[in-house]
């Protein structure tokens, strides 16, 4: 049975599903409810609803594949395709109720039908549309598929090419993004809120949330809902959502788990657009009853187009001064700022908010997603992408519901805003490894996450403290143009600590020019050392520090400056940090007025009192850290972001000679298990790869061995890896020296795979090797993995790289049914 959840243009989320025999009467009622004009356009005449209703309700799901869309108990759209005698073609048709048109429902159903059809070998949809049916012609023409048109006697004959193209992917991505952002408005910018379960009783979670909303200065209308009525936060409660009498955007649900489903039904009937369920007792319990309860809740909200945060959610925050929304379990002081926060864990999410407040960092919005039955990290990233108030995105996540979609969304967001992530590790037991090849054993949770984040431009940090250290720099300072650091200090020992930390983090000490040294010698005759680090000595003044910082910033060899200062007591650290702030502000202002402004470089500080106290400042432009290592770590993360932004975007190259149909035929004929030698040769040949015996003598000595592998991971899908070769399949584990990327691969992904494993990179640097041929082999294996769902794992080992090509001397391939990925959500 097909079940697909789709997001519509108006922000509604609906469930599409295959019809069942018991749906026949509802389908007939749908067709009978259409206007005469709509029925005429759909059936090219009067048409008999009983026949088509029976055909759809009893479809076999192969020759005929229909989909229904429900709104409550009512069918509001019906679509389907029928296979033609031509093996790779089908005829498609659909109809949408008049009151549901204009929401993008027809386009969504067409897209899902096309996806199902393409997975079953259908490459073309045919349709016949009456010439006056302009809305339907627009749906077909704007969906993003290649379309051929011909007209005969007032009928337009359409042929839709279902082949995936960049244009189609871009069109779908644009539609999905706009719809997702719209769907979150009721959640993040609600004009009215109801808190269900809010009472004046001591310990009432709903009551505490309601009072927090009111005391937080919420600018909209907030209403407590409780069957006992009563007064909550000086506001009279109503007994039900239906009694409010006005439209409610967001309902916060804080009742017992067994009551939540009834509240969801009541919310749908009252026209509520979004639910925030803080109640526990769902999938968070890992009990069958709780899982079933969550599935029923999601089905209910899908049946009415609502969005759902939770269950087991902590809350939502939007500090926009025109809204001031703080619907949270717990109280945290909040500042207005540019940090967008999201957390899968509620308790950790509250800690993140508290940490931001303690560091005087402002937050734009925050969501603690709980069980993520509906709204996920991907949805939140879509919101942050368009939110002008958010300048830096940070989140905590434990797992990815749709890693491929995450990669697409995060990559788009990362090109505009930095994304910082703390990823909770997940153990992968031996059952997770789909076979016995070395590449599968090396595919740990850490390796998968690294691959996903590297492609998407997400900056992974090891702790929440590092997350805020980096966020503070990224929000307040420009990115460094490179990785060369200049250090100013009043302690030679601390300067050495900072220099060592820089080396460990991949930063270098800038070699300052002779002109800079002469300038410093003239201006700072009392300095202990004028190299880099610059050691000003314990008697250095704030003016001395400013002179040294200016000199380094003016030096072209320096990409960033770190000031390390230990105070001698009293107000010295406060004055030093204030002076540094003023100097940086003045420099920035002068640069803005200059006809030829100098390059802007980041400045960070480690200005600490002799007692270890950090200076207190209400507003800070220069990030200040307790230890030099933390400052260096933040600078390294900023440099990593600059490196990623400077990479080419890449594209999926056309692979001459790659025959997907021939590859699929090999798979179909071979069945499950390890391929024999002939089938392996045939499969590789279909991909444009040749398997040959290893050369001997001088030819073998002149080649360096590389392993190229692919694994179909149960969560992440097809993943391609490169490692040192010569292991002959089962010769032992790869000792962490492997690099991975998620398929489909771009040409840049292939370059990074070759450059990733240190041992491979070092070996290929020792001579002249045909790296283009190696990258081509990687791309071809990646295309096989992406094209063939049944390709469980494959290794080319060894791949011998020579001066004029590669020789694949060994290969192993295992086929298996693709992992079950029962995600109804399509965005």
Buried (B, 14 or more C-beta within 10 A) or exposed (E): EBBBBBBBBBBBBBBBBBBEEEBBEBBBEBBEBBEEEBBBBBBBEEBEBEEBBBBBBBBEEEEBBBBBBBBEEBBBBBBBBBBBEEEBBBBBBBBBBEEBBEBBBBBBBBBBBBBBBBEEEBBBBBBEBBEEBEEBBEBBBEBBBEBEEEEEEEEBEBBBBBEBEEEBEEBBBEBBBBBBBBBBBBBBBBBBBBBBBBBBEEEBBBBBBBBBBBEBEBEBBBBBBBEEBBEBBEBEBBEBBEEBEEEBBBBBBBBEBEEBBEBBBBBBEBBBBBBBBBBBBBBBBEEEEBBEBBBEBBBBBBBBBBBBBBBBBBBBBBBBEEBBBBBBBBBBEBEEBBBBBBBBBBEBBBBBBBBBBEBBBBBBBBBBBBBBBBBBBBBBBBBBBBBEBBBBBBBBBBEBBBBBBBBBBBBBBBEEBBBBBBBEEBEBEEEBBBBEBBBBBBBBBBBBBBBBBBBBBBBBBEEBBBBBBBBBBBBBBBBBBBBBBBBBBBBBEBBBBBBEBBEEBEBBBBEBBEEBBEBBEEBBEEBBBBEBBBBBBEEBBBEBBBBBBBBBBBBEBBBBBBBBBBBEEEEBBBBBBBBBBBBBEEBBEEBEEEEEEEEBBBBBBBBBBEEEEBBEBEEBBBBBBBBBBBBBBBBBBBBBBBBBEEEEEBEBBEBEEBBBEEBBBBBEEBEEEBBEEEBBBBBBBBBBBEBEEBBEEEEBEBBBBBBBBBBBBBBBBBBBBBBBBBBBBEEEEBEEBBBBBBBBBBBBBBBBBBBBBEBBEEBBEEEEBBBEBBBBBBBBBBBBBBBBBBBBBBBBBBBBBBEEBBBBBBBBBBBBEBBEEEEBBBB
